[in-house]
Amino acid sequence: MKNFRKELWFEAKKRREIINITPEINDCLRESGIKEGLCLVNAMHITASVFINDNESGLHGDYEKWLEKLAPEKPYDQYAHNGFEDNADAHLKRTIMGREVVVAITDGQLDFGPWECIFYYELDGKRKKRVLVKIIGE
């Protein structure tokens, strides 16, 4: 069995931003040479998420509105965590959106359903953060 590991770095321009990272993951898959196996994509920061869904801007806006209702950024003093950093809402939003995804690899391709893409969701941005890509298989 072969394995491949690579870190990808992202720096969102805004506090919250959804970035389609499917092209970067496909590049990793090609670089790995693995044709059959599994691909793990994992946000390595507790205020960021990786998820799979449709690449549709309306849906992305809906995520923002929905998450803001569940864990509003402000007022900052509503959260016991806030003090040194005002990012408690980002921690809560990450819990809802998830930490990682695993995608099957078949015939050298990410084995997606219709419309599926992999996204990095920055929830407390404006600084560099990384995503781990780990691919195992033959």
DSSP file (Angstrom, degrees, kcal/mol; ACC not computed):
  #  RESIDUE AA STRUCTURE BP1 BP2  ACC     N-H-->O    O-->H-N    N-H-->O    O-->H-N    TCO  KAPPA ALPHA  PHI   PSI    X-CA   Y-CA   Z-CA
    1    1 A M              0   0    0      0, 0.0     2,-0.2     0, 0.0   137,-0.2   0.000 360.0 360.0 360.0 136.5    0.0    0.0    0.0
    2    2 A K  E     -A  137   0A   0    135,-3.3   135,-2.2    31,-0.0     2,-0.3  -0.666 360.0-163.1 -98.2 157.0    1.2    3.5   -0.9
    3    3 A N  E     -A  136   0A   0     -2,-0.2     2,-0.4   133,-0.2   133,-0.2  -0.987   5.1-167.0-140.5 155.5    0.6    6.6    1.1
    4    4 A F  E     -A  135   0A   0    131,-2.4   131,-2.5    -2,-0.3     2,-0.4  -0.997   3.1-173.5-140.7 138.0    0.9   10.3    0.3
    5    5 A R  E     +A  134   0A   0     -2,-0.4     2,-0.3   129,-0.2   129,-0.2  -0.999  11.0 161.3-137.0 134.8    0.8   13.4    2.6
    6    6 A K  E     -A  133   0A   0    127,-2.2   127,-2.8    -2,-0.4     2,-0.5  -0.989  27.1-140.4-150.5 143.4    0.7   17.0    1.7
    7    7 A E  E     -A  132   0A   0     -2,-0.3     2,-0.4   125,-0.2   125,-0.2  -0.901  14.8-161.6-103.7 133.0   -0.2   20.2    3.5
    8    8 A L  E     -A  131   0A   0    123,-2.8   123,-2.7    -2,-0.5     2,-0.4  -0.921   9.4-147.9-110.4 139.3   -2.0   23.0    1.6
    9    9 A W  E     -A  130   0A   0     -2,-0.4     2,-0.3   121,-0.2   121,-0.2  -0.886  15.2-177.9-113.3 139.8   -2.0   26.5    3.0
   10   10 A F  E     -A  129   0A   0    119,-3.2   119,-2.7    -2,-0.4     2,-0.4  -0.974  13.7-166.7-133.8 147.3   -4.8   29.0    2.6
   11   11 A E  E     -A  128   0A   0     -2,-0.3   117,-0.2   117,-0.2     2,-0.1  -0.866  17.7-149.6-136.0 101.7   -5.2   32.6    3.7
   12   12 A A        -     0   0    0    115,-0.5   114,-0.9    -2,-0.4   115,-0.1  -0.405   8.8-144.8 -70.5 144.2   -8.8   34.0    3.5
   13   13 A K  S    S+     0   0    0    112,-0.1     2,-0.2   113,-0.1    -1,-0.1   0.694  83.8  44.4 -81.4 -20.3   -9.2   37.7    2.8
   14   14 A K  S    S-     0   0    0      1,-0.1   112,-0.4   108,-0.0   111,-0.2  -0.708  93.7-105.2-118.9 170.5  -12.3   37.9    5.0
   15   15 A R  S    S+     0   0    0     -2,-0.2   110,-2.5     1,-0.2     2,-0.4   0.921 111.9  26.1 -61.4 -43.7  -13.2   36.6    8.5
   16   16 A R  S    S+     0   0    0    108,-0.2     2,-0.3   107,-0.1    -1,-0.2  -0.985  76.4 154.7-125.3 132.3  -15.4   33.9    6.9
   17   17 A E  E     -E  122   0B   0    105,-1.9   105,-2.9    -2,-0.4     2,-0.5  -0.974  32.9-141.5-157.1 137.5  -14.9   32.6    3.4
   18   18 A I  E     -E  121   0B   0     -2,-0.3     2,-0.5   103,-0.2   103,-0.2  -0.903  22.3-170.4-102.3 127.1  -15.7   29.4    1.5
   19   19 A I  E     -E  120   0B   0    101,-3.1   101,-2.9    -2,-0.5     2,-0.7  -0.975  22.3-133.0-122.3 124.9  -13.0   28.2   -0.9
   20   20 A N  E     +E  119   0B   0     -2,-0.5    99,-0.2    99,-0.2     4,-0.2  -0.670  28.8 173.7 -74.3 113.1  -13.5   25.4   -3.4
   21   21 A I     >  +     0   0    0     97,-2.1     4,-2.1    -2,-0.7     5,-0.2   0.235  43.6 110.1-107.6  12.4  -10.3   23.3   -3.0
   22   22 A T  H  > S+     0   0    0     96,-0.8     4,-2.6     1,-0.2     5,-0.2   0.905  76.8  53.2 -55.2 -44.9  -11.3   20.5   -5.3
   23   23 A P  H  > S+     0   0    0      0, 0.0     4,-2.0     0, 0.0    -1,-0.2   0.909 109.7  48.3 -59.3 -40.2   -8.7   21.5   -8.0
   24   24 A E  H  > S+     0   0    0      2,-0.2     4,-1.9     1,-0.2    -2,-0.2   0.870 111.6  49.8 -66.5 -36.4   -5.9   21.4   -5.3
   25   25 A I  H  X S+     0   0    0     -4,-2.1     4,-2.3     2,-0.2    -1,-0.2   0.896 109.2  51.7 -69.9 -39.1   -7.1   18.0   -4.1
   26   26 A N  H  X S+     0   0    0     -4,-2.6     4,-2.4     2,-0.2    -2,-0.2   0.887 107.8  53.0 -62.0 -38.7   -7.1   16.6   -7.6
   27   27 A D  H  X S+     0   0    0     -4,-2.0     4,-2.5    -5,-0.2    -2,-0.2   0.914 108.9  49.6 -60.9 -43.1   -3.5   17.9   -8.0
   28   28 A C  H  X S+     0   0    0     -4,-1.9     4,-2.2     2,-0.2    -2,-0.2   0.909 109.3  51.8 -61.6 -42.3   -2.6   16.0   -4.9
   29   29 A L  H  X>S+     0   0    0     -4,-2.3     4,-1.3     2,-0.2     5,-0.5   0.925 111.0  46.7 -62.2 -44.9   -4.2   12.8   -6.2
   30   30 A R  H  <5S+     0   0    0     -4,-2.4     3,-0.5     1,-0.2    -1,-0.2   0.928 112.4  50.8 -61.2 -44.6   -2.3   13.1   -9.5
   31   31 A E  H  <5S+     0   0    0     -4,-2.5    -1,-0.2     1,-0.2    -2,-0.2   0.841 106.6  55.5 -62.0 -34.1    0.9   13.7   -7.6
   32   32 A S  H  <5S-     0   0    0     -4,-2.2    -1,-0.2    -5,-0.2    -2,-0.2   0.814  92.3-145.4 -69.9 -30.7    0.3   10.7   -5.4
   33   33 A G  T  <5 +     0   0    0     -4,-1.3     2,-0.3    -3,-0.5    -3,-0.1   0.506  48.2 144.7  75.2   3.8    0.0    8.3   -8.3
   34   34 A I      < +     0   0    0     -5,-0.5    -1,-0.3     1,-0.1     3,-0.1  -0.609  26.4 178.7 -80.8 131.8   -2.6    6.3   -6.3
   35   35 A K        +     0   0    0     -2,-0.3    73,-2.9     1,-0.3     2,-0.4   0.708  69.4  29.7-104.8 -27.9   -5.4    4.8   -8.5
   36   36 A E  S    S+     0   0    0     70,-0.2   102,-2.4    71,-0.2     2,-0.3  -0.991  93.1  62.0-137.4 125.6   -7.6    3.0   -5.8
   37   37 A G  E    S-CB 105 137A   0     68,-1.7    68,-2.7    -2,-0.4     2,-0.3  -0.965  75.6 -52.7 164.6-145.9   -7.9    4.0   -2.2
   38   38 A L  E     -CB 104 136A   0     98,-2.5    98,-2.4    -2,-0.3     2,-0.5  -0.975  28.9-153.1-135.7 146.1   -9.1    6.8    0.1
   39   39 A C  E     -CB 103 135A   0     64,-2.4    64,-2.5    -2,-0.3     2,-0.5  -0.979   9.2-163.8-123.0 118.6   -8.4   10.5    0.3
   40   40 A L  E     -CB 102 134A   0     94,-3.2    94,-2.4    -2,-0.5     2,-0.5  -0.869   3.1-171.2 -99.3 132.2   -8.7   12.3    3.7
   41   41 A V  E     -CB 101 133A   0     60,-2.6    60,-2.1    -2,-0.5     2,-0.4  -0.985  14.0-179.5-125.1 118.9   -8.9   16.1    3.6
   42   42 A N  E     -CB 100 132A   0     90,-2.7    90,-3.0    -2,-0.5     2,-0.4  -0.968  29.3-132.1-131.0 124.7   -8.6   17.6    7.1
   43   43 A A  E     - B   0 131A   0     56,-2.5    88,-0.2    -2,-0.4     7,-0.1  -0.623  17.2-158.3 -70.8 126.8   -8.7   21.2    8.4
   44   44 A M        +     0   0    0     86,-2.1     2,-0.4    -2,-0.4    -1,-0.1   0.169  68.0  71.9 -96.7  17.6   -5.8   21.5   10.8
   45   45 A H  S >  S-     0   0    0     85,-0.2     3,-1.3    54,-0.1    -2,-0.0  -0.989  77.8-132.1-134.7 143.5   -7.2   24.4   12.7
   46   46 A I  T 3  S+     0   0    0     -2,-0.4    48,-0.2     1,-0.3    49,-0.1   0.421 104.8  54.2 -80.6   3.4  -10.1   24.5   15.2
   47   47 A T  T 3  S+     0   0    0     47,-0.1    76,-1.8    77,-0.1    77,-0.5  -0.051 101.0  69.6-121.9  31.5  -11.7   27.5   13.5
   48   48 A A  E <   -F  122   0B   0     -3,-1.3     2,-0.3    74,-0.2    74,-0.2  -0.967  61.7-157.3-142.8 158.3  -11.8   26.1   10.0
   49   49 A S  E     -F  121   0B   0     72,-2.1    72,-3.2    -2,-0.3     2,-0.4  -0.923  10.9-151.8-135.0 156.4  -13.8   23.3    8.3
   50   50 A V  E     +F  120   0B   0     48,-0.7     2,-0.3    -2,-0.3    70,-0.2  -1.000  31.3 157.7-125.6 132.2  -13.7   21.0    5.3
   51   51 A F  E     -F  119   0B   0     68,-2.0    68,-3.1    -2,-0.4     2,-0.4  -0.944  34.9-124.4-147.7 166.6  -16.9   19.8    3.8
   52   52 A I  E     +F  118   0B   0     -2,-0.3     2,-0.3    66,-0.2    66,-0.2  -0.961  49.2 112.6-117.1 132.8  -18.5   18.5    0.6
   53   53 A N  E     -F  117   0B   0     64,-1.7    64,-1.7    -2,-0.4     2,-0.2  -0.941  64.3 -44.9-170.6-166.7  -21.4   20.0   -1.1
   54   54 A D  E     -F  116   0B   0     -2,-0.3     2,-1.6    62,-0.2    62,-0.1  -0.510  44.9-126.8 -78.3 141.1  -22.6   21.8   -4.2
   55   55 A N        +     0   0    0     60,-0.6     2,-0.4    -2,-0.2    -1,-0.1  -0.591  63.2 133.1 -86.9  74.8  -20.5   24.7   -5.6
   56   56 A E     >  -     0   0    0     -2,-1.6     4,-2.0     1,-0.1     3,-0.4  -0.989  53.9-145.4-133.8 123.0  -23.4   27.2   -5.7
   57   57 A S  H  > S+     0   0    0     -2,-0.4     4,-2.3     1,-0.2     5,-0.2   0.820  98.8  56.7 -62.2 -34.6  -23.2   30.7   -4.3
   58   58 A G  H  > S+     0   0    0      2,-0.2     4,-2.0     1,-0.2    -1,-0.2   0.917 108.3  47.9 -62.0 -42.4  -26.7   30.8   -3.0
   59   59 A L  H  > S+     0   0    0     -3,-0.4     4,-2.2     2,-0.2    -2,-0.2   0.896 109.6  53.0 -63.8 -40.8  -26.1   27.7   -0.9
   60   60 A H  H  X S+     0   0    0     -4,-2.0     4,-1.8     1,-0.2    -2,-0.2   0.897 109.3  48.9 -63.5 -39.7  -22.9   29.2    0.4
   61   61 A G  H  X S+     0   0    0     -4,-2.3     4,-2.3     1,-0.2    -1,-0.2   0.871 107.9  55.4 -64.2 -37.3  -24.8   32.4    1.4
   62   62 A D  H  X S+     0   0    0     -4,-2.0     4,-2.8     2,-0.2     5,-0.2   0.895 104.3  53.4 -63.2 -39.8  -27.3   30.1    3.1
   63   63 A Y  H  X S+     0   0    0     -4,-2.2     4,-3.1     1,-0.2     5,-0.3   0.946 108.8  49.8 -56.9 -47.9  -24.6   28.5    5.2
   64   64 A E  H  X S+     0   0    0     -4,-1.8     4,-2.0     1,-0.2    -2,-0.2   0.927 114.2  43.4 -59.6 -47.2  -23.4   31.9    6.3
   65   65 A K  H  X S+     0   0    0     -4,-2.3     4,-1.5     2,-0.2    -1,-0.2   0.919 116.2  47.9 -64.6 -44.0  -27.0   33.0    7.4
   66   66 A W  H  X S+     0   0    0     -4,-2.8     4,-1.8     1,-0.2    -2,-0.2   0.932 114.0  45.2 -64.2 -48.2  -27.8   29.7    9.0
   67   67 A L  H  X S+     0   0    0     -4,-3.1     4,-2.9    -5,-0.2    -1,-0.2   0.866 109.7  55.6 -66.0 -35.5  -24.5   29.5   11.0
   68   68 A E  H  < S+     0   0    0     -4,-2.0    -1,-0.2    -5,-0.3    -2,-0.2   0.834 107.6  49.9 -67.5 -30.8  -24.8   33.1   12.1
   69   69 A K  H  < S+     0   0    0     -4,-1.5    -1,-0.2    -3,-0.2    -2,-0.2   0.887 114.9  43.9 -70.0 -39.2  -28.3   32.4   13.5
   70   70 A L  H  < S+     0   0    0     -4,-1.8    -2,-0.2     1,-0.2    -3,-0.2   0.888 136.2   9.8 -73.4 -40.0  -26.9   29.3   15.4
   71   71 A A  S  < S-     0   0    0     -4,-2.9    -1,-0.2    -5,-0.1    -2,-0.2  -0.653  81.2-158.0-142.5  78.7  -23.7   31.0   16.7
   72   72 A P        -     0   0    0      0, 0.0    17,-0.1     0, 0.0    -4,-0.1  -0.296  16.4-136.5 -64.0 141.6  -23.7   34.7   16.1
   73   73 A E  S    S+     0   0    0     16,-0.1    16,-0.2    15,-0.1    15,-0.1   0.912  71.6  87.6 -61.5 -43.2  -20.3   36.4   16.0
   74   74 A K        +     0   0    0      1,-0.1     2,-0.1     2,-0.1    -1,-0.0  -0.845  62.1  42.8-120.8 154.0  -21.5   39.4   18.1
   75   75 A P    >   -     0   0    0      0, 0.0     3,-1.7     0, 0.0     4,-0.2   0.454  69.5-159.7 -73.8 141.6  -21.9   40.4   20.8
   76   76 A Y  G >  S+     0   0    0      1,-0.3     3,-1.5     2,-0.1     6,-0.3   0.819  84.3  66.3 -60.8 -32.1  -18.5   39.0   21.7
   77   77 A D  G 3  S+     0   0    0      1,-0.3    -1,-0.3     4,-0.1    -3,-0.1   0.471  79.2  81.2 -75.2   1.6  -19.3   39.0   25.5
   78   78 A Q  G <  S+     0   0    0     -3,-1.7     2,-0.4     2,-0.0    -1,-0.3   0.639  85.4  70.9 -76.1 -12.4  -22.0   36.4   25.0
   79   79 A Y    <   -     0   0    0     -3,-1.5     3,-0.3    -4,-0.2     9,-0.1  -0.893  68.0-151.7-112.6 133.1  -19.3   33.7   25.0
   80   80 A A  S    S+     0   0    0     -2,-0.4    -1,-0.1     1,-0.2    -3,-0.0   0.805  97.1  61.5 -65.8 -30.0  -17.2   32.6   28.0
   81   81 A H  S    S+     0   0    0      2,-0.1     3,-0.4     3,-0.0     4,-0.3   0.851  82.2  96.4 -66.3 -35.4  -14.4   31.6   25.6
   82   82 A N        +     0   0    0     -3,-0.3     4,-0.2    -6,-0.3     2,-0.0  -0.301  45.5  92.0 -65.9 138.2  -13.9   35.1   24.3
   83   83 A G  S    S+     0   0    0      2,-1.2    -1,-0.2    -2,-0.0     3,-0.1  -0.305  92.0  28.2 179.1 -81.8  -11.2   37.1   26.0
   84   84 A F  S    S+     0   0    0     -3,-0.4     2,-0.4     1,-0.2    -2,-0.1   0.921 137.4  18.9 -66.5 -44.2   -7.8   36.9   24.3
   85   85 A E  S    S-     0   0    0     -4,-0.3    -2,-1.2     0, 0.0     2,-0.9  -0.960  70.6-139.4-125.3 146.2   -9.5   36.2   20.9
   86   86 A D  S    S+     0   0    0     -2,-0.4    -4,-0.1    -4,-0.2     3,-0.1  -0.524  71.3 106.4 -99.5  64.3  -13.1   37.0   19.9
   87   87 A N    >>  +     0   0    0     -2,-0.9     4,-1.5     1,-0.1     3,-0.6   0.139  25.1 118.7-131.6  21.7  -13.6   33.8   18.0
   88   88 A A  H 3> S+     0   0    0      1,-0.3     4,-2.0    -3,-0.2     5,-0.2   0.890  78.7  57.7 -56.2 -38.6  -15.9   31.5   20.1
   89   89 A D  H 3> S+     0   0    0      1,-0.2     4,-2.6   -16,-0.2    -1,-0.3   0.875 102.2  54.8 -60.0 -36.7  -18.5   31.6   17.3
   90   90 A A  H <> S+     0   0    0     -3,-0.6     4,-2.1     1,-0.2    -1,-0.2   0.881 106.1  51.5 -65.4 -38.5  -15.9   30.2   14.9
   91   91 A H  H  X S+     0   0    0     -4,-1.5     4,-1.6     2,-0.2    -1,-0.2   0.921 112.7  45.5 -62.4 -43.9  -15.2   27.2   17.2
   92   92 A L  H  X S+     0   0    0     -4,-2.0     4,-1.5     1,-0.2    -2,-0.2   0.908 111.9  50.7 -67.2 -42.6  -19.0   26.5   17.4
   93   93 A K  H  X S+     0   0    0     -4,-2.6     4,-2.4     1,-0.2     5,-0.2   0.881 107.8  54.0 -63.2 -38.2  -19.5   26.9   13.6
   94   94 A R  H  X S+     0   0    0     -4,-2.1     4,-2.4     1,-0.2    -1,-0.2   0.885 103.7  55.9 -63.4 -39.0  -16.6   24.5   13.0
   95   95 A T  H  < S+     0   0    0     -4,-1.6    -1,-0.2     1,-0.2    -2,-0.2   0.891 111.7  43.8 -60.1 -39.3  -18.2   21.9   15.2
   96   96 A I  H  < S+     0   0    0     -4,-1.5    -2,-0.2     1,-0.2    -1,-0.2   0.907 117.4  43.5 -71.7 -43.5  -21.4   22.1   13.1
   97   97 A M  H  < S-     0   0    0     -4,-2.4    -2,-0.2     1,-0.2    -1,-0.2   0.716 110.6-124.2 -81.1 -21.3  -19.6   22.1    9.7
   98   98 A G     <  -     0   0    0     -4,-2.4   -48,-0.7    -5,-0.2    -1,-0.2  -0.089   2.2-106.6  99.0 162.1  -17.1   19.3   10.5
   99   99 A R  S    S-     0   0    0    -50,-0.2   -56,-2.5     1,-0.2     2,-0.3   0.789  84.3  -0.5 -97.9 -36.7  -13.4   18.8   10.5
  100  100 A E  E     -C   42   0A   0    -58,-0.2     2,-0.3   -51,-0.1   -58,-0.2  -0.930  50.1-141.4-152.2 168.5  -12.7   16.5    7.6
  101  101 A V  E     -C   41   0A   0    -60,-2.1   -60,-2.6    -2,-0.3     2,-0.4  -0.963   9.2-152.7-132.9 154.3  -14.0   14.6    4.6
  102  102 A V  E     -C   40   0A   0     -2,-0.3     2,-0.4   -62,-0.2   -62,-0.2  -0.999  14.2-171.8-126.0 129.9  -13.0   11.2    3.2
  103  103 A V  E     -C   39   0A   0    -64,-2.5   -64,-2.4    -2,-0.4     9,-0.1  -0.976  22.8-121.8-124.5 134.1  -13.5   10.5   -0.5
  104  104 A A  E     -C   38   0A   0     -2,-0.4     7,-3.0     7,-0.4     2,-0.5  -0.411  20.6-141.4 -67.3 147.8  -13.1    7.2   -2.3
  105  105 A I  E     +CD  37 110A   0    -68,-2.7   -68,-1.7     5,-0.2     2,-0.4  -0.972  24.1 175.0-112.8 124.2  -10.6    7.0   -5.1
  106  106 A T  E >   - D   0 109A   0      3,-2.4     3,-1.6    -2,-0.5   -70,-0.2  -0.994  68.1 -11.0-133.0 126.2  -11.6    4.9   -8.1
  107  107 A D  T 3  S-     0   0    0     -2,-0.4   -71,-0.2     1,-0.3    -1,-0.1   0.849 128.4 -55.6  55.6  35.8   -9.6    4.6  -11.3
  108  108 A G  T 3  S+     0   0    0    -73,-2.9     2,-0.3     1,-0.2    -1,-0.3   0.613 118.0 104.1  76.8  12.3   -7.4    7.5  -10.3
  109  109 A Q  E <  S-D  106   0A   0     -3,-1.6    -3,-2.4   -74,-0.4     2,-0.4  -0.916  81.9-102.6-125.5 150.5  -10.4    9.9   -9.7
  110  110 A L  E     -D  105   0A   0     -2,-0.3     2,-1.6    -5,-0.2    -5,-0.2  -0.611  39.2-131.7 -66.0 126.6  -12.2   11.3   -6.7
  111  111 A D        +     0   0    0     -7,-3.0    -7,-0.4    -2,-0.4     2,-0.2  -0.579  43.8 166.4 -90.9  78.1  -15.4    9.2   -6.7
  112  112 A F        -     0   0    0     -2,-1.6     3,-0.1     4,-0.1    -9,-0.0  -0.491  34.8-126.0 -91.0 156.5  -17.9   12.0   -6.2
  113  113 A G    >   -     0   0    0      1,-0.2     3,-1.6    -2,-0.2    -1,-0.1  -0.410  61.2 -55.2 -82.9 174.6  -21.7   12.1   -6.6
  114  114 A P  T 3  S+     0   0    0      0, 0.0    -1,-0.2     0, 0.0   -60,-0.0  -0.277 123.2   0.3 -56.1 134.5  -23.2   14.7   -8.9
  115  115 A W  T 3  S+     0   0    0      1,-0.2   -60,-0.6    -3,-0.1     2,-0.2   0.353  91.6 147.4  73.6  -2.7  -22.3   18.3   -8.1
  116  116 A E  E <   + F   0  54B   0     -3,-1.6     2,-0.3   -62,-0.1    -1,-0.2  -0.434  15.6 165.0 -72.9 136.8  -20.0   17.3   -5.2
  117  117 A C  E     - F   0  53B   0    -64,-1.7   -64,-1.7    -2,-0.2     2,-0.5  -0.940  36.0-114.9-139.4 160.2  -16.9   19.5   -4.5
  118  118 A I  E     - F   0  52B   0     -2,-0.3   -97,-2.1   -66,-0.2   -96,-0.8  -0.864  34.5-168.0-101.2 132.5  -14.6   19.8   -1.5
  119  119 A F  E     -EF  20  51B   0    -68,-3.1   -68,-2.0    -2,-0.5     2,-0.5  -0.935  20.7-147.1-123.8 143.3  -14.6   23.1    0.3
  120  120 A Y  E     -EF  19  50B   0   -101,-2.9  -101,-3.1    -2,-0.4     2,-0.7  -0.938  19.5-159.7 -99.4 127.3  -12.4   24.8    2.9
  121  121 A Y  E     -EF  18  49B   0    -72,-3.2   -72,-2.1    -2,-0.5     2,-0.5  -0.909   1.3-157.4-115.5 105.1  -14.5   27.0    5.1
  122  122 A E  E     +EF  17  48B   0   -105,-2.9  -105,-1.9    -2,-0.7   -74,-0.2  -0.693  15.9 174.2 -80.6 127.1  -12.5   29.6    6.9
  123  123 A L  S    S+     0   0    0    -76,-1.8   -75,-0.2    -2,-0.5    -1,-0.1   0.464  78.5  25.0-114.5  -6.2  -14.4   30.8   10.0
  124  124 A D  S    S+     0   0    0    -77,-0.5  -108,-0.2  -110,-0.1    -1,-0.2  -0.438  94.0 163.0-154.2  69.6  -11.8   33.1   11.7
  125  125 A G        +     0   0    0   -110,-2.5  -110,-0.2    -3,-0.2  -112,-0.1   0.320  33.9  94.6 -87.7-157.1   -9.7   34.2    8.8
  126  126 A K  S    S+     0   0    0   -114,-0.9     2,-0.3  -112,-0.4    -1,-0.1   0.679  85.0  77.1  76.0  25.4   -7.1   36.8    7.7
  127  127 A R  S    S-     0   0    0   -117,-0.1  -115,-0.5  -115,-0.1    -1,-0.3  -0.978  91.2 -86.8-153.4 158.3   -4.2   34.5    8.6
  128  128 A K  E     +A   11   0A   0     -2,-0.3     2,-0.3  -117,-0.2  -117,-0.2  -0.438  47.7 170.9 -71.3 134.7   -2.5   31.5    7.1
  129  129 A K  E     -A   10   0A   0   -119,-2.7  -119,-3.2    -2,-0.2     2,-0.3  -0.954  19.8-131.0-139.0 159.5   -4.0   28.1    7.9
  130  130 A R  E     -A    9   0A   0     -2,-0.3   -86,-2.1  -121,-0.2     2,-0.4  -0.779   6.9-155.4-120.0 157.9   -3.4   24.6    6.6
  131  131 A V  E     -AB   8  43A   0   -123,-2.7  -123,-2.8    -2,-0.3     2,-0.5  -0.987  19.3-137.8-124.2 134.7   -5.3   21.6    5.4
  132  132 A L  E     -AB   7  42A   0    -90,-3.0   -90,-2.7    -2,-0.4     2,-0.5  -0.815  12.7-165.0 -94.4 131.7   -3.9   18.1    5.5
  133  133 A V  E     +AB   6  41A   0   -127,-2.8  -127,-2.2    -2,-0.5     2,-0.5  -0.981  10.1 178.2-114.3 121.3   -4.3   15.8    2.5
  134  134 A K  E     -AB   5  40A   0    -94,-2.4   -94,-3.2    -2,-0.5     2,-0.5  -0.986   3.1-175.6-126.4 120.5   -3.6   12.1    3.2
  135  135 A I  E     +AB   4  39A   0   -131,-2.5  -131,-2.4    -2,-0.5     2,-0.4  -0.963   2.8 179.1-120.5 129.9   -4.1    9.6    0.5
  136  136 A I  E     +AB   3  38A   0    -98,-2.4   -98,-2.5    -2,-0.5     2,-0.3  -0.971  31.7  72.6-129.4 146.1   -3.7    5.8    0.9
  137  137 A G  E      AB   2  37A   0   -135,-2.2  -135,-3.3    -2,-0.4  -100,-0.2  -0.985 360.0 360.0 152.3-159.2   -4.1    3.0   -1.5
  138  138 A E              0   0    0   -102,-2.4  -101,-0.2    -2,-0.3    -1,-0.1   0.336 360.0 360.0-117.4 360.0   -2.6    1.3   -4.5
